[in-house]
Amino acid sequence: MLLTWIAEVADEPLVLEPADRRSESDTDTWWLSAEDEDRRSLSVTEVVAAFERTAEAIRFRIRPAGFAGVATFHVWHDRRAGQLRCSTGSVAADKLPFGGAHVLTADLGPVVAGFLNGVEPGAVTRSDLDDVTGRPDRAAPAAHVWVRDVGPTSP
């Protein structure tokens, strides 16, 4: 079921509006859980490949839509909620709305492994994100955040 949900993210409504980051966040952030069966049967490689396909599908969707700005798809593990979270936003990877220390990574494997195993050093929760005005609600733990450029100028 998790792989299906990841694939469906690519077809969900998408708002890329730099002037309205709250609408972007509300529309373009998804919470993905896994049943115990998924956790036992899925491999890290399968889940990573599903997210890579989704990021690519979003990129191809954005190009013909006429959006000309920066767009980033990113995935992190919310340990307290036991979920993988993913979002697309009109923001560069180095400007993601995390309120504390986070580590951008091109390797989604450790994030997914932590989720499937129920543990990931540096997981972040939704409450650890900045509000859209850029003020952190509280200091966030270091988070591992997989990022993929999906804007119209991405390769």
Secondary structure, 3 states (H helix, E strand, C coil): CHHHHHHHHCCCCCCCCCCCHHHHHHHHEEEECCCHHHHHHCCHHHHHHHHHHHHHHHHHHHHHHCCCCCCEEEEEEECCCCEEEEEEECCCHHHCCECCCEEEECCCHHHHHHHHHCCCCCCCCHHHEECCCCCECCCCCCEEEEEEECCCCCC
